Amino acid sequence: MKTYNSLSEVQSDLFSNNVSCVELTKAYINRINDTKHLNAFLEVFEKSALEKAVLVDEKVKNKTAGKLAGMVIALKDSLFSATVVERLLNEDAIIIGRCNCDEFAMGSSNENSAFGKALNPHDIKRVPGGSSGGSAVAVAADLCLAALGTDTGGSIRQPASFCGVVGLKPTYGRVSRHGAIAYASSFDQIGPLTKNIEDAALIMEVMSGKDEHDSTVSSKPVPVYSKELNTNTPKFRIAYLKDCLESNGLDAEIKIRINEIINKLKAAGHVVEAVDFPYLDYLVPTYYVLTTAEASSNLARYAGITYGYRSVNITAAASKVAATEGVVANESEAASSGLDSVYKKSRSEGFGEEVKRRIMLGTFVLSSGYYDAYYSKGQRVRRVLKNKTNEILNNYDFILLPTTPGTAFEFGKKSADPIAMYLEDIFTVQANITGLPAISLPIGKHSNGLPFGVQLMAKSFAESDLFSFSKQLMEL
């Protein structure tokens, strides 16, 4: 079966009886089985996907099919029965499986997965990015048409850049987080990875909007993003962060490519100007202070009692307490029963090294005597960063910047140095700290043969403009 690069191509053949959803789904399943070495999928929902494909084929025949009929889509492993998943299914998407990711979405390379690393399809010796690495691999390797990821500090956009696909982090509150395992609740957002802008816009159109299960979701009306795509848009004002382009860590070829794009935009009649952002060095420290604090709180429930892994190396007394969900009369009973042992052993054995590192860091910054020095100060710096970014966007429509400092790096190259790994997020965390929408576009090709992305950031809830301008930029 031919390779499909957009839902419009799929539906053109689907509605003219040149292909069926069953045939399409079987073809993707075969490709997944043929590329198991990439380790993109942790589980393939073969039975339920084919059952859904039969139902969608019947709807196509009766002309009652939903917007996403023919879209075979994969989910990041940190999503369960999420609101967004239900909305996709209601529009006749076919969910084909769950994809590999860094444990609890904590990582920039997919090397922290509990199920082995996913491999970059462009070079299997290199990382696919993280934490939504498996989702990016699945789309790039044509194992599905689209995939969902979560983005806390770049976890959609960074793997999108490394794997050469489109990756969107929506405005905070545009998409329900219900059904996503929380890493850092004030940063996390669910978004799509696709091969093109049109599919990303349509998925966002279906997923977005208020949800009674998530009080942080905006009640703003959801635009019909797919109908508002227009390359004949007015001329925009675009800022680029001089501090980013002059960063010592930025790959020279990525810098050249961004300068080429700047010149093309100017030639097309857009206003493109350099602006100062003197806080670049504060982005990553602020991000990791705040997100690890939230992670420490969110992951406290995984203690071997109600949620998650429970160590088998605990005493009989501790097991009895754990079985009754830790209900004890007093502290002395807890101590004598070994409840502390349940917590310590379960969390020590159940969490990976990077997750434990972040939990401990977050617990430290929230601890008595350090809360004001780190967490409170981090919140104040977050406000400064947000105000400065919004100040720029008061004068410009978009901010143009790299997605990543370089192309996909080799496995093991940065994993021994957490600071070097954390700095991979230097250009992506700004959007999460400020809650703004940002997209990575696959419009770069390095001399080493690897793709890289260019990133756009926009005003809150300006996804319509972001999609339209992204489509125009992709066609320059």
RADAPE-V577001 format. One line per field, one symbol per residue. psi: psi as a letter, one per 30 degrees, with the letter a starting at -180 (. if undefined). Layout:
BEGIN
psi=???
END
This chain:
BEGIN
psi=klkkgleeeefeeefggflleeeeeeeeeeeeefhfffhekfkkieeeeeeeeeeeeeeeeghgklegkfjjklkkfgkbileeeeeeefggljjfaklklkkggjlgfgfgkfglklkkffjffllfllfheeeeeeeeghflellklkjeggfeeeeeeffhlkkkjlkkfekkgkfkkkdjfgekkkllklfleeeeeeeeeeflllkffjffkkgkkjlieffgkjfhllklkkkkjeeefgkffkkeeeeeeeeeeeeeeeffglkjkklkiggeffeeeeefeeeeeeeeeegffiggdekakkkfhlleeeeeeefghgjleleeeeeffgeeeeeeeeeeefkleeeeeeeeeeeefflkffeefdeeeeeeeeeeeeeeeeeeffflelkkllelfalklkkfefffjeeeeeffgefffeeeefglkkkkkigkjlfgfklllkkkkllkgheeeeeeeeeeeff.
END
